[in-house]
């Protein structure tokens, strides 16, 4: 099973104001200028969490790359430990994701999260946060915008526009994964640059809007199996 690189990075049982301060501190540790060499990747994992009746259930699906065949799946469930507060998702989902990760028999080369990477008010979405814990490349692929502004991308598959923070920094992209279908919001988490994140997401898209790793993780997290 894969080791967690930083098992004691911080406590999870924080008050919201403590969590916000911690995010600002941890964001300074992120590495977001490192290209991923897609030709060297052998596995990619999708990560998602569902919350029902006070129980948080995480699912991680490991697929071969670039063929995208399922190699392994892991789940974990715990009582939901943190309220829903926009921008603090990792304190609601982080513990259960790490519990599912510990059950894996292999270490994925990169993880894609159904959520944000650095496209976050404090640059520490769940993909970035868990990337620091695991010290591995991570990418955020959200279905909706959490922060920032952008122009509408073209309608063709692969079209994208930059996602800007208020200060003008590029914090992600708005990416059309299928022609004429609503775009997704892609940003690097940790140990990955933005162009690599875009290319990875497009390499994981099949005939659906969501890339295959998180599409499958979403179904498993919500299935209760």
LUMVODREN-872324 format. One record per residue (C-alpha): residue number from 1; y, z, x. Coordinates in steps of 0.02 Angstrom, whole numbers. Layout:
N
{pos:NUM | v:Y | w:Z | u:X};
...
This chain:
225
{pos:1 | v:0 | w:0 | u:0};
{pos:2 | v:177 | w:-35 | u:64};
{pos:3 | v:274 | w:108 | u:139};
{pos:4 | v:445 | w:155 | u:71};
{pos:5 | v:562 | w:146 | u:219};
{pos:6 | v:687 | w:278 | u:162};
{pos:7 | v:595 | w:399 | u:46};
{pos:8 | v:735 | w:527 | u:60};
{pos:9 | v:887 | w:416 | u:56};
{pos:10 | v:965 | w:528 | u:-77};
{pos:11 | v:924 | w:629 | u:-232};
{pos:12 | v:916 | w:538 | u:-398};
{pos:13 | v:967 | w:685 | u:-509};
{pos:14 | v:1155 | w:664 | u:-490};
{pos:15 | v:1300 | w:679 | u:-609};
{pos:16 | v:1385 | w:513 | u:-650};
{pos:17 | v:1537 | w:549 | u:-542};
{pos:18 | v:1422 | w:593 | u:-396};
{pos:19 | v:1324 | w:433 | u:-423};
{pos:20 | v:1483 | w:328 | u:-418};
{pos:21 | v:1538 | w:409 | u:-254};
{pos:22 | v:1365 | w:381 | u:-180};
{pos:23 | v:1368 | w:197 | u:-228};
{pos:24 | v:1531 | w:172 | u:-134};
{pos:25 | v:1455 | w:253 | u:19};
{pos:26 | v:1291 | w:158 | u:15};
{pos:27 | v:1373 | w:-11 | u:-15};
{pos:28 | v:1443 | w:-2 | u:162};
{pos:29 | v:1265 | w:-7 | u:230};
{pos:30 | v:1217 | w:-173 | u:150};
{pos:31 | v:1181 | w:-326 | u:255};
{pos:32 | v:1225 | w:-483 | u:159};
{pos:33 | v:1248 | w:-615 | u:294};
{pos:34 | v:1066 | w:-638 | u:344};
{pos:35 | v:988 | w:-804 | u:291};
{pos:36 | v:813 | w:-804 | u:217};
{pos:37 | v:702 | w:-937 | u:294};
{pos:38 | v:612 | w:-992 | u:138};
{pos:39 | v:483 | w:-1091 | u:237};
{pos:40 | v:419 | w:-928 | u:312};
{pos:41 | v:400 | w:-834 | u:147};
{pos:42 | v:224 | w:-807 | u:83};
{pos:43 | v:256 | w:-690 | u:-63};
{pos:44 | v:395 | w:-654 | u:-187};
{pos:45 | v:399 | w:-511 | u:-312};
{pos:46 | v:486 | w:-492 | u:-479};
{pos:47 | v:548 | w:-322 | u:-537};
{pos:48 | v:598 | w:-266 | u:-712};
{pos:49 | v:607 | w:-106 | u:-815};
{pos:50 | v:594 | w:-77 | u:-1002};
{pos:51 | v:649 | w:82 | u:-1091};
{pos:52 | v:569 | w:130 | u:-1256};
{pos:53 | v:572 | w:297 | u:-1346};
{pos:54 | v:631 | w:391 | u:-1193};
{pos:55 | v:503 | w:316 | u:-1073};
{pos:56 | v:551 | w:200 | u:-931};
{pos:57 | v:416 | w:77 | u:-879};
{pos:58 | v:432 | w:-27 | u:-720};
{pos:59 | v:333 | w:-183 | u:-680};
{pos:60 | v:320 | w:-274 | u:-514};
{pos:61 | v:231 | w:-442 | u:-506};
{pos:62 | v:189 | w:-514 | u:-335};
{pos:63 | v:170 | w:-704 | u:-329};
{pos:64 | v:125 | w:-824 | u:-191};
{pos:65 | v:268 | w:-930 | u:-126};
{pos:66 | v:305 | w:-1070 | u:-155};
{pos:67 | v:156 | w:-1099 | u:-271};
{pos:68 | v:200 | w:-949 | u:-381};
{pos:69 | v:24 | w:-893 | u:-422};
{pos:70 | v:6 | w:-710 | u:-473};
{pos:71 | v:-74 | w:-607 | u:-334};
{pos:72 | v:-45 | w:-430 | u:-394};
{pos:73 | v:40 | w:-327 | u:-529};
{pos:74 | v:91 | w:-145 | u:-531};
{pos:75 | v:168 | w:-33 | u:-664};
{pos:76 | v:230 | w:145 | u:-676};
{pos:77 | v:307 | w:249 | u:-816};
{pos:78 | v:411 | w:408 | u:-818};
{pos:79 | v:525 | w:496 | u:-942};
{pos:80 | v:693 | w:408 | u:-933};
{pos:81 | v:792 | w:516 | u:-812};
{pos:82 | v:972 | w:455 | u:-834};
{pos:83 | v:1081 | w:397 | u:-979};
{pos:84 | v:1132 | w:217 | u:-1000};
{pos:85 | v:1297 | w:198 | u:-909};
{pos:86 | v:1356 | w:23 | u:-859};
{pos:87 | v:1361 | w:10 | u:-669};
{pos:88 | v:1238 | w:154 | u:-643};
{pos:89 | v:1077 | w:65 | u:-690};
{pos:90 | v:988 | w:108 | u:-528};
{pos:91 | v:998 | w:294 | u:-568};
{pos:92 | v:910 | w:257 | u:-732};
{pos:93 | v:778 | w:139 | u:-660};
{pos:94 | v:766 | w:171 | u:-474};
{pos:95 | v:635 | w:310 | u:-475};
{pos:96 | v:512 | w:217 | u:-585};
{pos:97 | v:532 | w:56 | u:-485};
{pos:98 | v:490 | w:150 | u:-325};
{pos:99 | v:339 | w:228 | u:-410};
{pos:100 | v:274 | w:56 | u:-458};
{pos:101 | v:310 | w:-11 | u:-283};
{pos:102 | v:205 | w:126 | u:-204};
{pos:103 | v:53 | w:66 | u:-302};
{pos:104 | v:58 | w:-110 | u:-230};
{pos:105 | v:-77 | w:-160 | u:-107};
{pos:106 | v:33 | w:-285 | u:-15};
{pos:107 | v:214 | w:-287 | u:42};
{pos:108 | v:314 | w:-429 | u:-37};
{pos:109 | v:422 | w:-533 | u:79};
{pos:110 | v:567 | w:-528 | u:-45};
{pos:111 | v:600 | w:-449 | u:-215};
{pos:112 | v:698 | w:-524 | u:-360};
{pos:113 | v:769 | w:-400 | u:-486};
{pos:114 | v:813 | w:-427 | u:-667};
{pos:115 | v:986 | w:-357 | u:-635};
{pos:116 | v:1130 | w:-367 | u:-513};
{pos:117 | v:1137 | w:-366 | u:-325};
{pos:118 | v:1313 | w:-355 | u:-254};
{pos:119 | v:1392 | w:-429 | u:-412};
{pos:120 | v:1436 | w:-252 | u:-461};
{pos:121 | v:1600 | w:-153 | u:-475};
{pos:122 | v:1554 | w:-53 | u:-319};
{pos:123 | v:1444 | w:-191 | u:-241};
{pos:124 | v:1285 | w:-90 | u:-266};
{pos:125 | v:1184 | w:-156 | u:-412};
{pos:126 | v:1003 | w:-112 | u:-430};
{pos:127 | v:939 | w:-251 | u:-316};
{pos:128 | v:1056 | w:-195 | u:-177};
{pos:129 | v:1019 | w:-10 | u:-202};
{pos:130 | v:829 | w:-28 | u:-200};
{pos:131 | v:842 | w:-150 | u:-56};
{pos:132 | v:917 | w:-8 | u:47};
{pos:133 | v:773 | w:108 | u:-2};
{pos:134 | v:640 | w:-19 | u:44};
{pos:135 | v:736 | w:-99 | u:189};
{pos:136 | v:681 | w:-271 | u:132};
{pos:137 | v:765 | w:-429 | u:67};
{pos:138 | v:816 | w:-418 | u:-115};
{pos:139 | v:906 | w:-530 | u:-238};
{pos:140 | v:986 | w:-492 | u:-406};
{pos:141 | v:967 | w:-614 | u:-551};
{pos:142 | v:1053 | w:-549 | u:-707};
{pos:143 | v:1051 | w:-626 | u:-879};
{pos:144 | v:1231 | w:-576 | u:-911};
{pos:145 | v:1391 | w:-540 | u:-815};
{pos:146 | v:1426 | w:-360 | u:-764};
{pos:147 | v:1590 | w:-390 | u:-673};
{pos:148 | v:1700 | w:-527 | u:-601};
{pos:149 | v:1763 | w:-694 | u:-663};
{pos:150 | v:1709 | w:-875 | u:-644};
{pos:151 | v:1730 | w:-1053 | u:-702};
{pos:152 | v:1594 | w:-1126 | u:-812};
{pos:153 | v:1464 | w:-1216 | u:-706};
{pos:154 | v:1411 | w:-1395 | u:-742};
{pos:155 | v:1275 | w:-1425 | u:-869};
{pos:156 | v:1144 | w:-1494 | u:-750};
{pos:157 | v:1002 | w:-1394 | u:-673};
{pos:158 | v:1060 | w:-1323 | u:-506};
{pos:159 | v:1247 | w:-1328 | u:-547};
{pos:160 | v:1339 | w:-1168 | u:-501};
{pos:161 | v:1510 | w:-1089 | u:-483};
{pos:162 | v:1565 | w:-941 | u:-377};
{pos:163 | v:1579 | w:-771 | u:-459};
{pos:164 | v:1738 | w:-683 | u:-400};
{pos:165 | v:1787 | w:-501 | u:-391};
{pos:166 | v:1962 | w:-452 | u:-443};
{pos:167 | v:2020 | w:-459 | u:-262};
{pos:168 | v:1958 | w:-637 | u:-244};
{pos:169 | v:1799 | w:-599 | u:-146};
{pos:170 | v:1648 | w:-704 | u:-191};
{pos:171 | v:1515 | w:-580 | u:-250};
{pos:172 | v:1387 | w:-700 | u:-323};
{pos:173 | v:1363 | w:-863 | u:-415};
{pos:174 | v:1340 | w:-920 | u:-594};
{pos:175 | v:1188 | w:-1034 | u:-585};
{pos:176 | v:1121 | w:-1159 | u:-712};
{pos:177 | v:932 | w:-1149 | u:-692};
{pos:178 | v:895 | w:-1275 | u:-831};
{pos:179 | v:999 | w:-1419 | u:-895};
{pos:180 | v:1102 | w:-1369 | u:-1046};
{pos:181 | v:1037 | w:-1189 | u:-1045};
{pos:182 | v:1140 | w:-1031 | u:-1023};
{pos:183 | v:1164 | w:-988 | u:-838};
{pos:184 | v:1108 | w:-834 | u:-742};
{pos:185 | v:1207 | w:-723 | u:-624};
{pos:186 | v:1139 | w:-722 | u:-447};
{pos:187 | v:1194 | w:-613 | u:-302};
{pos:188 | v:1120 | w:-550 | u:-139};
{pos:189 | v:1053 | w:-373 | u:-135};
{pos:190 | v:1010 | w:-324 | u:44};
{pos:191 | v:957 | w:-423 | u:198};
{pos:192 | v:997 | w:-589 | u:114};
{pos:193 | v:1148 | w:-703 | u:104};
{pos:194 | v:1214 | w:-788 | u:-52};
{pos:195 | v:1155 | w:-964 | u:-12};
{pos:196 | v:979 | w:-899 | u:21};
{pos:197 | v:982 | w:-805 | u:-144};
{pos:198 | v:1030 | w:-965 | u:-237};
{pos:199 | v:896 | w:-1069 | u:-151};
{pos:200 | v:763 | w:-936 | u:-182};
{pos:201 | v:802 | w:-925 | u:-367};
{pos:202 | v:796 | w:-1113 | u:-388};
{pos:203 | v:631 | w:-1119 | u:-293};
{pos:204 | v:559 | w:-993 | u:-417};
{pos:205 | v:615 | w:-1083 | u:-575};
{pos:206 | v:482 | w:-1173 | u:-674};
{pos:207 | v:516 | w:-1232 | u:-852};
{pos:208 | v:606 | w:-1074 | u:-907};
{pos:209 | v:782 | w:-1008 | u:-888};
{pos:210 | v:726 | w:-856 | u:-787};
{pos:211 | v:639 | w:-875 | u:-620};
{pos:212 | v:452 | w:-848 | u:-636};
{pos:213 | v:440 | w:-680 | u:-543};
{pos:214 | v:560 | w:-587 | u:-657};
{pos:215 | v:504 | w:-681 | u:-812};
{pos:216 | v:329 | w:-616 | u:-786};
{pos:217 | v:388 | w:-442 | u:-737};
{pos:218 | v:492 | w:-434 | u:-896};
{pos:219 | v:341 | w:-472 | u:-1004};
{pos:220 | v:232 | w:-345 | u:-915};
{pos:221 | v:364 | w:-207 | u:-920};
{pos:222 | v:384 | w:-229 | u:-1107};
{pos:223 | v:201 | w:-252 | u:-1151};
{pos:224 | v:146 | w:-72 | u:-1127};
{pos:225 | v:-13 | w:-129 | u:-1038};
